[in-house]
Amino acid sequence: MDTIRKDNWDDEYSIIGDKGEIGFIDFEDDKSVCNYDPATEGPIVISIPFPFVRGKPQTILVGEISKCAITIANTTSDPMELWGVRIFCSNPTDSFTLSLKEPPSANSNAEKLYGFLEGYSLEDRVLQPHDTLTVWLSCKPKEMGLHTSVVYFDAGDDRIERVVFLLAEDNVSRSLAPNRPFSKTPRRKQFVVDEHVVSPRPARATTHGFKYKLPQFPIPSNLRELLQDKQVPDVIMEDLSMGTYAAFFSILVVMEELHLEEEMRCHNMECVNMRRKGSQFLALEVPGLAERRPSLVNGDHVFVKLENAPDSNAYQGCIYRVEADEVLLKFSNNLLTHHRNGNLYNIRFTYNRVNMRRLYQAVQAAEGLEHDLLFPSESTKRRLIKTPGFVPFNNSLNQEQIRSVEMILGCEGAPPYVIYGPPGTGKTMTLVEAMLQIYATRKNDRILVCAASNSAADHVLEKLISNDDAKVKENQIFRLNASSRSYEDVHPDHIRFCYFDESIFKCPPLRALVQYRIIISTYMSSSLLYAEGVSSGHFSHIFLDESGQASEPESMVPIANFCSRETVIVLAGDPQQLGPVIYSKDAKAFGLGKSYLERLFECEPYRNGDEGFVIKLVRNYRCHAAILDLPSKLFYKGELLACKEDTSSSISSIVDFLPNKEFPVLFFGIQGFDERERNNPSWFNRIEASKVVEVINKLRASGDLDEADIGVITPYRQQVLKIKKVLENWELSDVKVGSVEQFQGQEREVIIVSTVRSTIKHNDFDRTYRLGFLSNPKRFNVAITRARSLLIIVGNPHIVSQDPCWEKLLWFCADNNSYKGCPLPERQSSACEEPIPKRNSISELENSCHSRVREWFQSLDEEVPQITQIVSDAAEGSGCRK
């Protein structure tokens, strides 16, 4: 529109001039953009439009008008020339306007509406001495998200700038606003417990004494002091070998245990309420519980003391159940009788050492294993396996899966055989076929199956018992559960394969265990079999499913306790997906974060793909080819073959809001902001949560999709809860919402990913606690390979593009005309030219980093106490592992 000039502004109108462009402004990272001191800007003082409220932008509902009066004051005794007021740029484009009159409300009369003019700039005029001019800045958002504008005021010889932020939301996002501002809970030193009233003991996992009692494995005081002084024992700096194996991993486990002890102390609570739940329990809300801060499990103990009664007894409570954000505690009858819901308590958490003791026992027992089991190397002879033919129970197996089963059936002891299975290639299906073949044809063989989680172990059980041709007898298969597992957590159809008493799971005695031909367990719970007296060599085959998710000491719990020279060990997993959950940065950097599976791939026969040691499944039956394309190139050297039957390809073609019907990956860019509430440290983004629900409703309206066909992945527990809350209100509770970890091994027709983050400054926080999607290629890989037919990402492109994997996905969508939402960030040329890494590039980089760390330590022995923490932090930041 051409500039219109008039001699006087009394005729009140506004004009449109040339507009600039605005990129992403991170107001939380750069506070200077919204902190002004008008007194220092000169003789013209301009008020702050739409000032922040408690450090956050003001909010407005989509479709409504938000207006703000801006005063321009001449503080001098001389006339001042105001050359113009101009909206330099807005994001979204043209979302802000200027006017000299106050914008009329929606119910204003026709005369006010007719006489109102607005635009993007205002003409010059003279401000008389001590005169004040009021202009109006308005915004009527059409979509959710952060709206930003830059307004220029040219007065005299100066240009004064104001950056404006408004958050546009809808009723859904407004309903999810924090119910109380976030505040950190003050922490004090733990109270001393000299004497305490004990809690009722939980039901034991067995009704009889264990044959092998697990030793206490106390941490040696000298080792504790050494590690607490940030010094590193010499054995950690040496190459891992048979001679150093037990000492090496025992020290790493000690590092982890010391970290967990410290974490527990940091999470002690003061002046908190507990509420009665039923007749036997008190419920304690624990902020951060869902992010495992603190990490609590059934059977752990806590100590509580009344806040205003320093001389009162301390009471020991036992955790009977861990729920989303609270734990159920059982105390002595004395406390339960005197408890009132208004009482305030101080809480001290304690750390349950049982699982750590199992790890110490396992790595010590591993010293008795065959060398070729722990260290298959270049000296290992070429493995020639006689492959017997077989008639598959599953007729849909492909040639790689059939070959895998043949090799497993032909194995006769160490080294381990590995099924390398990228996402959706049928790892578990292959393992189940091998197990059924052994069960059907070798009546004297015994099988132990371990998985990294209860859900994964249950999945194996379901596959084994659902094969009608193999006809596994009910009395020959057993599902071993830890006593801490909730009875209600087990599917009713699976209860008959478990052993329990009064809804408490237990381990049956040895005479019963040896009758089973297949036992299914988690890695840790397999220790119960050792305690009952199951001997080494009892199992002819040990299958470790999801082995990439278990630390090496965890893998040794079943291997070291039950493996003999003739035992066949089979590992299935993917070192490019999520690895072990390790809390100590030091332990992770020095090797505890690396799974046994991942370490095997450093050995020559596995690294080179020798068929006698490993077979790679390359046919993906889960994902649409477009969904599979990027992860295949990033992590699997482009070898994955999309073999999904195109039965549901119509989903993308009938979804109205997809810009490219032939490309079922959509990135929806939206700028919200991260929030926390009360004293809960978990993050959420209500703008993204509302957008996710909007997308789900559109999918349900335009496609023939059931709720159960849709999954939502997001990295923060609070975002999970916010989305679930809205879905329940919309009666869409069958949509699964969870973290990446909860979706590993699962799939849905449609996956929606909410990345949450909207500011750069929290990236370090996420790295510290291993949260979020950024700087974690394995979490990225899992998140984007869960969808069968349609993948939708909802996030801030300016934040996710800080990560190389997410940046490639962002431009992958943009290049295929499948990006919608806020303006894209500036494309970095290096990102376009950088070659996609090969599968081993990440691990090679990690090994290289660790080598440099080791060289630094060896050359600076006398400075180790001072430099250890610095190097460990650097190793964590670069993702280094031993």
C-alpha positions in Angstrom: 0.0 0.0 0.0 1.4 3.4 -0.9 2.3 5.9 1.9 -0.4 8.5 2.4 0.8 11.8 4.0 -1.3 14.4 5.7 -0.4 17.6 7.5 -2.1 16.7 10.7 -2.8 13.4 12.6 -6.1 14.6 13.8 -7.8 12.8 10.9 -6.6 9.5 12.5 -5.7 6.9 10.0 -2.8 4.5 9.6 -0.8 3.3 6.7 1.2 0.3 5.6 4.8 0.6 4.7 7.7 -1.7 3.9 8.0 -4.6 6.4 11.1 -6.5 7.4 11.5 -10.1 8.5 11.8 -11.5 12.0 13.4 -14.7 13.0 12.9 -16.7 16.2 13.5 -14.7 19.3 14.2 -16.8 22.5 13.0 -14.4 25.2 13.9 -16.8 27.9 17.5 -17.2 26.7 18.1 -13.6 25.9 16.5 -11.4 28.5 17.7 -8.2 26.9 14.9 -8.3 24.3 12.3 -7.5 26.8 14.2 -5.6 29.5 14.0 -1.9 28.9 14.9 1.1 31.0 13.0 4.0 29.3 14.9 6.5 31.5 18.1 5.8 29.7 16.8 5.9 26.1 16.7 9.7 25.6 14.3 12.6 25.8 11.4 10.5 24.3 10.1 7.9 26.8 8.1 5.1 25.4 6.1 2.6 27.5 6.5 -1.1 27.2 3.7 -2.7 25.1 2.2 -5.9 26.4 4.6 -6.2 29.4 5.4 -9.6 30.8 3.5 -11.0 33.7 5.7 -13.0 36.1 8.3 -13.3 33.5 6.0 -14.7 30.8 4.2 -13.1 27.9 0.5 -12.2 28.3 -1.9 -14.6 26.8 -4.9 -14.2 24.4 -7.4 -16.5 23.0 -7.3 -17.3 19.3 -9.8 -15.2 17.4 -10.0 -12.5 20.1 -8.5 -9.0 19.9 -5.8 -8.0 22.4 -4.9 -4.3 22.6 -2.3 -2.3 24.4 -1.9 1.5 24.7 1.6 2.7 24.1 2.5 6.2 25.5 5.1 8.3 23.7 6.2 11.1 26.0 8.4 14.2 25.3 10.2 14.9 28.5 12.0 18.0 27.3 11.0 21.7 27.1 11.5 21.7 23.3 9.3 20.3 20.6 10.5 16.9 19.3 10.0 15.5 15.8 8.4 12.0 15.8 9.3 10.9 12.3 7.1 7.8 12.5 6.0 4.7 14.2 6.3 1.5 12.2 5.8 -2.2 12.7 9.1 -3.4 11.3 8.0 -7.0 11.3 5.7 -9.5 12.8 5.6 -13.3 13.2 3.2 -14.5 12.0 3.2 -12.0 9.2 0.7 -9.1 9.6 -0.5 -10.3 13.0 0.0 -6.9 14.7 -1.5 -3.5 13.7 -1.2 0.1 14.8 -3.9 2.7 15.3 -4.4 6.1 16.9 -7.9 5.2 18.3 -8.5 2.4 20.7 -9.7 -0.6 18.7 -13.4 -1.1 19.1 -14.8 -4.1 20.8 -16.8 -6.7 19.0 -20.1 -5.3 20.2 -19.3 -1.7 19.3 -21.9 0.2 17.3 -21.6 0.7 13.6 -20.4 4.3 13.9 -17.3 3.3 15.9 -16.6 0.4 13.6 -16.9 2.5 10.5 -14.6 5.3 11.8 -11.8 3.0 12.9 -8.7 2.7 10.8 -5.6 0.6 11.5 -2.4 -0.4 9.6 1.3 -1.1 10.0 2.7 2.4 10.4 1.8 5.9 11.5 3.0 9.1 10.0 5.3 11.8 11.5 4.2 14.6 13.8 5.7 17.0 16.3 5.5 16.2 20.0 5.1 19.5 21.9 7.1 20.0 25.2 6.0 17.6 27.9 3.3 16.3 25.6 2.3 12.6 25.5 0.9 10.8 22.5 -1.0 7.5 22.9 -1.1 4.9 20.1 -2.6 1.4 20.2 -1.0 -1.9 19.2 -3.4 -4.7 18.5 -3.2 -8.4 17.7 -6.0 -10.7 16.6 -4.3 -14.2 16.3 -5.6 -16.8 13.9 -3.6 -19.7 15.3 -2.0 -20.8 18.5 1.6 -20.1 19.5 3.9 -17.3 20.3 3.2 -14.1 18.3 6.2 -11.6 18.1 6.5 -8.1 16.7 9.2 -5.5 16.5 8.0 -1.8 16.5 10.3 1.1 15.6 9.8 4.6 17.0 11.9 7.2 15.1 12.2 10.3 17.3 14.7 13.1 16.7 18.0 11.5 15.8 17.1 8.2 17.7 15.4 5.0 16.8 13.8 3.3 19.7 12.8 -0.4 19.4 10.2 -2.4 21.3 10.0 -6.2 20.9 6.5 -7.5 21.6 5.5 -11.0 22.7 1.9 -12.4 23.0 1.0 -16.0 23.5 -2.1 -17.1 21.6 -3.9 -20.1 23.0 -7.3 -21.8 22.9 -9.5 -22.9 25.7 -7.8 -26.3 25.9 -4.4 -24.9 26.5 -5.8 -22.3 28.9 -7.3 -25.2 31.0 -3.8 -26.7 31.3 -2.2 -23.5 32.7 -0.1 -24.0 35.9 -2.4 -24.1 38.9 0.5 -22.6 41.0 3.8 -21.1 39.9 6.8 -23.4 40.0 9.0 -23.1 43.1 11.9 -25.4 44.1 11.3 -27.3 47.3 13.9 -26.3 49.9 16.2 -29.1 50.9 17.7 -29.5 54.3 20.1 -32.0 55.8 18.4 -35.3 56.5 17.3 -35.9 60.1 19.2 -38.4 62.1 17.5 -41.7 62.7 19.0 -43.4 65.8 15.9 -45.3 66.6 12.8 -45.9 64.7 9.5 -47.7 64.7 9.7 -50.4 62.1 7.1 -50.9 59.4 5.4 -54.3 58.7 7.6 -56.4 56.6 6.4 -56.9 53.0 5.6 -60.4 51.8 8.8 -62.3 51.0 9.4 -63.5 47.5 9.6 -67.1 48.8 8.0 -68.9 51.7 11.2 -70.8 52.5 14.9 -70.0 52.9 17.0 -69.3 49.8 19.7 -71.9 49.1 22.1 -69.2 48.1 21.8 -66.0 50.1 22.9 -62.9 48.4 25.9 -61.3 50.1 25.7 -57.7 51.4 28.6 -56.5 49.3 29.3 -53.4 51.4 31.2 -50.6 49.6 34.8 -50.6 50.9 35.4 -47.4 52.9 38.7 -46.6 51.0 37.0 -47.0 47.6 34.1 -44.8 48.8 36.5 -42.1 49.9 38.6 -42.3 46.7 35.5 -41.9 44.5 34.0 -39.1 46.6 37.3 -37.3 46.3 36.8 -37.5 42.5 39.8 -39.8 42.1 39.7 -42.6 39.6 41.0 -46.1 40.5 43.8 -47.3 38.2 41.8 -50.3 37.0 39.3 -48.0 35.3 42.0 -46.6 33.1 43.2 -50.0 32.0 41.8 -51.9 29.0 39.0 -54.3 30.0 40.2 -57.9 30.2 39.4 -61.2 32.0 41.8 -60.2 34.8 40.2 -56.8 35.4 36.6 -57.7 34.5 35.1 -58.0 38.0 37.1 -55.1 39.5 36.3 -52.9 36.5 32.6 -53.3 36.6 32.3 -53.5 40.4 33.9 -50.0 40.6 31.4 -48.7 37.9 28.5 -50.1 39.9 29.9 -48.5 43.0 30.0 -45.2 41.1 26.4 -45.7 40.2 25.4 -46.6 43.7 27.1 -43.6 45.3 25.3 -41.4 42.8 22.0 -42.9 43.7 22.7 -42.5 47.4 23.4 -38.8 46.8 20.3 -38.4 44.7 18.2 -39.9 47.4 19.5 -37.3 49.9 18.8 -34.5 47.5 15.1 -35.6 47.3 14.4 -35.6 51.0 11.2 -33.6 51.7 10.1 -31.3 54.5 6.8 -30.0 55.8 4.7 -32.3 53.5 1.4 -33.9 53.9 0.5 -37.5 53.6 -3.1 -38.5 53.0 -4.8 -41.7 54.1 -5.6 -44.1 51.3 -7.7 -47.0 52.4 -7.3 -48.5 55.9 -3.7 -49.6 55.6 -1.8 -47.0 53.5 -0.7 -43.4 53.5 -0.1 -41.7 50.1 2.9 -39.4 49.6 3.1 -37.2 46.5 6.7 -37.1 45.2 7.4 -34.4 42.6 9.6 -35.7 39.8 8.8 -39.3 40.6 7.8 -40.0 37.0 11.2 -38.9 35.7 12.8 -41.2 38.4 14.0 -38.3 40.5 14.1 -39.9 43.0 14.1 -43.5 41.7 11.8 -45.5 44.0 10.6 -49.1 43.7 8.3 -51.3 45.7 10.0 -52.5 48.8 12.1 -49.4 49.4 12.0 -47.8 52.9 11.5 -44.2 53.9 11.7 -42.6 57.3 9.2 -40.0 58.4 9.1 -37.7 61.4 6.5 -35.1 62.5 7.7 -31.6 61.7 6.7 -29.9 64.9 7.7 -32.7 67.3 11.5 -33.0 67.2 11.6 -35.4 70.1 9.0 -37.8 68.5 9.9 -41.2 67.1 10.9 -41.7 63.6 8.8 -44.1 61.7 10.0 -46.5 59.0 7.6 -46.9 56.1 7.7 -49.5 53.4 6.8 -48.6 49.8 4.0 -50.9 48.6 3.3 -49.3 45.3 4.8 -46.7 43.0 2.2 -44.8 41.0 2.5 -41.9 38.5 3.4 -39.2 41.0 2.9 -40.7 44.4 3.9 -43.7 46.5 1.7 -45.8 48.8 3.4 -46.4 52.2 2.6 -48.8 55.0 3.6 -47.9 58.5 3.1 -49.4 62.0 -0.4 -49.2 63.4 0.8 -46.6 65.9 1.4 -44.0 63.2 -1.7 -44.9 61.2 -3.8 -44.5 64.4 -2.4 -41.0 65.2 -2.2 -39.8 61.6 -4.3 -36.8 60.5 -4.4 -35.6 56.9 -3.3 -32.1 58.1 -0.1 -33.4 59.8 3.2 -32.1 58.4 6.1 -34.6 58.1 9.8 -34.5 57.2 10.7 -37.4 54.8 14.0 -39.1 54.4 14.4 -41.6 51.5 16.6 -44.6 51.6 18.2 -46.6 48.8 17.3 -50.2 48.2 20.6 -52.0 47.5 19.2 -55.4 46.4 19.6 -54.9 42.7 23.1 -53.4 43.1 24.1 -56.5 45.2 22.9 -58.7 42.4 25.1 -56.8 40.0 28.2 -57.2 42.2 27.5 -60.9 42.5 27.0 -61.3 38.7 30.3 -59.5 37.7 32.2 -61.5 40.2 30.7 -64.8 38.9 31.5 -63.7 35.3 35.2 -64.2 36.0 34.5 -67.9 35.7 33.1 -67.7 32.2 34.7 -68.8 29.0 37.1 -66.2 27.4 35.3 -66.4 24.1 32.0 -65.6 25.8 33.2 -62.2 27.2 35.9 -61.4 24.7 35.3 -62.8 21.2 38.3 -61.3 19.4 40.4 -61.6 16.2 42.0 -64.7 17.7 38.6 -66.4 17.8 38.5 -69.1 15.2 36.1 -68.8 12.3 32.9 -70.3 13.5 31.4 -73.1 11.4 27.9 -73.9 12.4 26.0 -76.9 11.1 22.6 -75.6 10.2 19.8 -78.2 10.5 16.8 -77.8 8.4 13.4 -77.2 10.1 9.8 -76.6 9.3 8.8 -73.1 10.6 5.9 -72.7 12.9 5.5 -69.2 11.5 5.2 -69.3 7.7 5.8 -65.6 7.4 9.5 -65.7 8.3 11.8 -64.1 5.7 15.1 -65.6 4.6 17.2 -63.7 7.2 14.9 -64.8 10.0 15.0 -68.4 8.8 18.8 -68.2 8.6 19.0 -66.8 12.1 16.9 -69.7 13.5 19.1 -72.2 11.6 22.2 -70.7 13.1 20.8 -70.7 16.6 19.8 -74.4 16.3 23.3 -75.2 15.1 25.2 -73.4 17.9 27.0 -75.4 20.5 28.2 -72.9 23.2 30.2 -69.7 23.2 30.7 -67.2 21.7 27.2 -65.6 21.9 25.1 -65.5 18.7 23.6 -62.0 18.0 20.4 -61.1 16.1 20.9 -57.5 15.1 17.4 -56.2 14.6 16.7 -52.6 13.6 13.2 -51.3 14.3 10.3 -53.3 13.0 12.5 -56.2 11.6 11.0 -59.0 13.7 13.7 -59.7 16.3 11.2 -61.1 18.9 9.4 -63.1 16.2 12.7 -64.7 15.3 13.6 -65.5 18.9 10.2 -67.0 19.5 10.5 -69.3 16.4 13.9 -70.5 17.7 12.5 -71.2 21.1 9.5 -73.1 19.7 11.8 -75.2 17.5 14.0 -76.1 20.6 10.9 -76.9 22.6 9.3 -79.1 20.0 12.4 -81.0 18.9 14.7 -81.2 21.9 12.8 -82.6 24.8 15.7 -82.4 27.3 16.6 -78.8 26.6 15.7 -76.0 29.0 15.3 -72.4 28.0 15.7 -69.2 30.0 14.3 -66.0 28.3 15.2 -62.6 29.8 13.9 -59.2 28.7 14.7 -55.7 29.9 11.2 -54.9 31.1 8.1 -56.7 32.4 6.1 -55.6 29.4 8.7 -57.0 27.0 8.8 -60.3 28.9 5.0 -60.5 28.9 5.1 -60.0 25.1 7.4 -63.0 24.7 5.1 -65.1 26.8 2.1 -64.1 24.7 3.9 -65.0 21.5 5.0 -68.4 22.8 1.5 -69.4 24.1 -0.4 -68.1 21.1 1.2 -70.4 18.6 -1.4 -73.1 18.1 1.0 -75.4 16.1 3.7 -75.6 18.7 1.2 -76.3 21.5 3.4 -75.2 24.5 2.0 -77.0 27.6 0.8 -74.7 30.4 2.7 -76.7 33.0 6.0 -76.4 31.1 6.3 -72.6 30.8 6.7 -70.2 33.8 6.6 -66.5 34.0 8.8 -65.4 37.0 7.8 -62.0 38.5 9.5 -60.0 41.2 7.6 -59.6 44.4 7.6 -55.9 43.9 5.4 -56.2 40.8 1.8 -55.3 41.2 -0.6 -58.2 40.8 -2.9 -55.9 38.8 -0.1 -55.2 36.3 -0.3 -58.7 34.9 -2.8 -59.5 32.2 -5.5 -61.8 33.5 -4.7 -64.4 30.7 -1.1 -64.6 32.0 -1.7 -65.1 35.7 -2.0 -68.9 35.3 1.7 -69.0 34.3 2.8 -67.2 37.4 3.4 -68.2 41.1 1.8 -66.1 43.8 0.3 -66.1 47.3 -2.3 -63.6 48.4 -1.6 -61.5 45.2 2.1 -61.3 46.0 4.3 -62.9 43.3 6.9 -65.4 44.5 9.5 -67.7 43.3 8.6 -71.4 43.6 11.1 -73.9 45.1 13.8 -75.6 43.2 11.9 -78.9 42.7 9.2 -77.0 40.8 11.5 -74.8 38.8 13.5 -77.6 37.3 10.2 -79.1 35.9 9.7 -76.1 33.6 11.1 -76.2 30.1 10.8 -72.5 29.5 11.2 -69.8 32.1 10.6 -66.1 31.3 11.9 -63.3 33.5 13.5 -59.9 33.5 17.3 -59.7 33.7 17.3 -58.8 37.4 14.6 -61.1 38.5 16.5 -64.1 37.1 18.7 -63.7 40.2 15.8 -65.4 42.1 16.5 -68.6 40.2 20.1 -68.5 41.4 19.0 -68.0 45.0 16.7 -71.0 44.8 19.6 -73.2 43.7 19.2 -73.5 39.9 22.7 -74.6 38.8 25.0 -73.5 36.1 24.4 -75.5 32.9 20.7 -76.2 33.8 19.6 -74.1 30.9 20.7 -75.3 27.4 19.8 -72.0 25.9 19.7 -68.4 27.4 17.9 -65.8 25.2 18.4 -62.1 26.0 15.8 -60.0 24.3 16.2 -56.2 24.1 19.8 -56.7 25.2 20.8 -53.3 24.0 18.8 -51.8 26.9 20.6 -53.7 29.6 24.0 -52.7 31.1 26.7 -55.3 30.9 26.4 -56.2 34.6 22.7 -56.7 34.1 23.3 -59.1 31.2 25.7 -61.0 33.4 23.0 -61.7 36.0 21.5 -64.6 33.9 24.7 -65.3 31.9 27.2 -65.6 34.7 24.9 -67.6 37.0 23.6 -70.2 34.6 26.0 -70.5 31.7 28.3 -73.5 31.2 30.7 -74.3 28.3 27.8 -75.9 26.3 25.2 -73.2 27.0 24.0 -71.4 23.9 23.7 -67.6 24.5 21.5 -65.6 22.0 21.3 -61.9 22.2 18.7 -59.9 20.2 18.7 -56.1 20.1 19.8 -53.0 18.3 22.8 -50.9 19.6 21.4 -47.9 17.7 18.2 -47.8 19.9 17.9 -46.9 23.6 20.7 -48.1 25.8 20.8 -48.8 29.6 19.5 -46.1 32.0 22.5 -45.0 34.0 22.3 -42.1 36.4 26.0 -41.5 37.3 27.7 -39.4 34.6 31.1 -40.9 35.7 29.9 -44.5 35.5 28.3 -43.9 32.1 31.4 -42.2 30.7 33.7 -45.0 31.8 31.6 -47.8 30.3 28.5 -48.6 32.4 26.3 -46.9 29.8 27.4 -49.4 27.1 25.5 -52.6 26.8 27.1 -56.1 26.5 25.6 -56.1 23.0 27.2 -52.8 22.0 30.6 -54.0 23.3 30.3 -57.2 21.3 30.1 -55.1 18.1 33.6 -53.7 18.9 34.9 -57.3 18.5 36.1 -58.1 15.0 33.7 -61.0 14.0 30.6 -59.0 15.0 31.8 -55.7 13.6 32.5 -57.3 10.2 29.1 -59.1 10.2 30.5 -62.7 10.2 27.4 -64.9 9.8 28.8 -67.3 12.3 28.4 -64.7 15.0 25.8 -62.2 13.9 23.0 -61.8 11.4 21.4 -58.5 10.6 17.6 -58.3 9.9 17.1 -55.7 7.2 13.4 -56.1 6.2 11.2 -53.7 8.0 7.6 -54.7 8.2 6.4 -51.8 10.3 7.0 -48.5 8.6 5.9 -46.7 5.4 9.0 -46.3 3.2 9.1 -42.6 3.7 9.1 -42.9 7.5 11.9 -45.5 7.3 14.0 -43.5 4.8 15.8 -41.1 7.2 16.6 -43.5 10.1 17.8 -46.1 7.6 20.4 -43.6 6.2 21.3 -42.2 9.6 21.8 -45.4 11.6 21.8 -48.4 9.3 23.9 -47.4 6.2 20.7 -47.3 4.1 20.3 -51.1 4.2 16.8 -51.3 5.6 14.1 -52.5 3.2 10.6 -51.2 3.6 8.4 -54.4 3.3 5.3 -53.1 4.9 2.2 -54.3 3.1 0.4 -51.2 1.7 -2.9 -52.0 3.3 -3.1 -48.8 5.3 -1.5 -46.4 2.8 -4.9 -44.7 2.5 -4.5 -43.1 5.9 -2.3 -40.3 4.6 -4.4 -39.9 1.5 -7.6 -39.2 3.4 -6.1 -37.0 6.1 -7.3 -33.5 5.1 -4.5 -31.4 6.8 -1.5 -33.2 5.2 0.0 -30.8 2.6 1.6 -33.8 0.7 -0.7 -36.8 0.6 2.1 -39.0 -0.8 4.5 -38.2 2.1 3.3 -39.5 5.5 5.7 -37.5 7.7 4.5 -34.0 8.8 6.3 -31.5 10.9 4.0 -29.0 12.5 6.1 -26.0 13.8 4.7 -24.2 16.8 6.2 -21.8 19.3 4.8 -22.3 22.7 6.9 -22.2 25.9 8.0 -24.6 28.6 6.4 -24.4 32.0 6.5 -26.1 35.4 4.1 -25.9 38.2 4.1 -26.0 42.0 7.3 -28.0 43.1 7.1 -30.5 40.3 10.4 -30.4 38.3 8.8 -32.0 35.1 8.2 -29.7 32.1 5.2 -29.3 29.9 4.1 -27.2 26.9 0.4 -26.6 27.0 0.3 -25.0 23.5 1.8 -28.2 22.1 -0.5 -30.3 24.2 -3.5 -28.5 22.7 -2.2 -28.9 19.2 -1.7 -32.6 19.7 -5.3 -33.0 20.8 -6.4 -31.0 17.9 -4.5 -33.2 15.5 -6.0 -36.3 17.2 -9.5 -35.0 16.7 -8.8 -34.2 13.1 -7.4 -37.7 12.5 -10.5 -39.3 14.1 -12.8 -37.1 11.9 -11.0 -37.6 8.6 -9.7 -41.1 8.8 -11.0 -44.6 9.7 -8.9 -44.8 12.8 -9.6 -46.2 16.2 -8.2 -44.5 19.3 -5.9 -47.4 19.9 -4.3 -46.8 16.5 -2.9 -43.5 17.7 0.1 -43.0 20.0 1.6 -39.9 21.4 5.3 -39.8 22.4 6.7 -37.0 24.6 9.8 -36.9 26.8 8.4 -35.4 29.9 6.0 -37.0 32.4 4.1 -33.7 33.0 3.4 -33.3 29.3 2.1 -36.9 29.3 -0.2 -36.1 32.2 -1.5 -32.9 30.6 -2.3 -34.6 27.3 -3.9 -37.5 29.0 -6.1 -35.1 31.0 -7.5 -33.5 27.9 -7.9 -36.8 26.1 -10.0 -38.1 29.1 -12.2 -35.0 28.9 -12.7 -35.7 25.2 -13.4 -39.4 26.0 -10.3 -40.4 24.0 -8.5 -42.3 26.8 -7.6 -45.3 24.5 -4.9 -43.1 22.8 -1.7 -44.3 24.4 0.5 -41.4 25.6 3.9 -42.1 27.0 7.7 -41.6 26.9 10.1 -43.0 24.3 11.1 -45.7 26.7 7.4 -46.8 27.1 7.1 -47.1 23.3 10.3 -49.0 22.6 9.3 -52.3 21.0 5.8 -51.0 20.3 4.1 -49.5 17.2 1.0 -47.6 16.2 -0.6 -46.7 12.9 -0.1 -43.0 13.7 2.5 -41.6 16.0 2.4 -37.9 17.2 5.6 -36.6 18.8 5.5 -33.6 21.1 9.0 -32.3 21.6 8.0 -29.8 24.4 11.1 -27.6 24.4 10.8 -24.0 23.3 13.9 -22.4 24.7 17.6 -23.1 24.2 18.7 -22.4 27.7 17.2 -25.7 29.1 19.3 -27.9 26.9 22.0 -28.3 29.5 19.4 -29.3 32.1 18.2 -32.0 29.8 21.7 -33.3 29.2 22.3 -33.5 32.9 19.2 -35.6 33.6 19.3 -37.4 30.2 15.8 -36.0 29.4 14.2 -34.8 26.2 15.0 -35.6 22.6 18.0 -33.4 21.9 21.6 -34.7 22.0 20.3 -38.3 22.1 20.3 -40.0 18.7 19.1 -43.3 20.1 16.0 -41.7 21.6 15.4 -39.9 18.3 15.7 -43.2 16.4 13.2 -44.9 18.6 10.7 -42.0 18.6 10.5 -41.7 14.8 10.3 -45.5 14.0 7.2 -46.3 16.0 4.7 -45.2 13.3 3.4 -47.6 10.7 1.6 -45.3 8.4 1.8 -41.6 9.6 4.3 -39.7 11.7 3.5 -36.2 12.9 6.0 -34.0 14.9 4.7 -31.1 16.9 7.5 -28.9 18.1 9.5 -25.7 17.8 11.7 -26.0 14.7 14.2 -23.4 16.0 14.9 -25.5 19.0 15.0 -29.0 17.5 17.2 -27.8 14.7 20.0 -27.4 17.3 20.3 -31.2 17.1 21.8 -32.7 13.9 19.3 -35.6 13.7 16.2 -33.5 14.2 17.5 -30.9 11.8 17.7 -33.5 9.1 14.2 -34.6 9.8 13.0 -31.0 9.8 14.4 -30.3 6.3 13.4 -33.8 5.1 9.8 -32.7 5.7 10.4 -29.2 4.3 12.0 -30.5 1.1 9.0 -32.8 0.6 6.4 -30.0 1.1 5.3 -31.5 4.4 6.0 -28.6 6.8 3.3 -26.4 8.3 3.2 -23.8 11.0 5.5 -21.1 12.2 8.3 -19.8 9.9 11.3 -22.1 9.5 14.7 -21.3 10.9 17.5 -20.3 8.5 18.9 -23.3 6.9 22.6 -24.0 7.7 24.6 -24.9 4.6 26.7 -27.3 6.6 23.6 -29.3 7.4 22.8 -29.7 3.8 26.3 -30.7 2.8 27.2 -32.9 5.7 27.1 -36.6 4.8 24.8 -38.8 6.7 26.8 -40.9 9.2 27.3 -44.6 8.8 25.9 -46.9 11.4 29.1 -47.2 13.4 30.0 -43.5 13.3 28.5 -42.7 16.7 30.2 -45.5 18.5 33.5 -44.7 16.7 33.3 -41.1 17.9 32.6 -42.3 21.4 35.6 -44.6 21.4 37.8 -41.9 20.0 36.6 -39.5 22.7 37.2 -42.0 25.5 40.7 -42.7 24.1 41.5 -39.0 24.4 40.1 -39.0 28.0 42.3 -41.9 28.9 45.4 -40.3 27.4 44.7 -37.1 29.4 44.5 -39.1 32.6 47.6 -41.1 32.0 49.7 -38.0 31.2 48.4 -36.0 34.2 48.5 -38.7 37.0 49.5 -36.2 39.6 46.5 -33.9 38.7 43.9 -36.6 38.5 42.0 -35.5 41.7 41.5 -32.0 40.3 40.7 -32.9 36.7 38.5 -35.9 37.0 35.2 -34.1 37.4 36.0 -31.7 34.5 36.8 -34.6 32.1 33.8 -36.6 33.2 31.6 -33.6 32.5 33.2 -33.3 29.1 32.7 -36.9 28.4 29.0 -36.7 29.3 28.5 -33.7 27.1 29.9 -35.5 24.1 28.2 -38.8 24.8 31.5 -40.6 25.4 31.5 -44.1 26.7 34.2 -46.7 27.2 
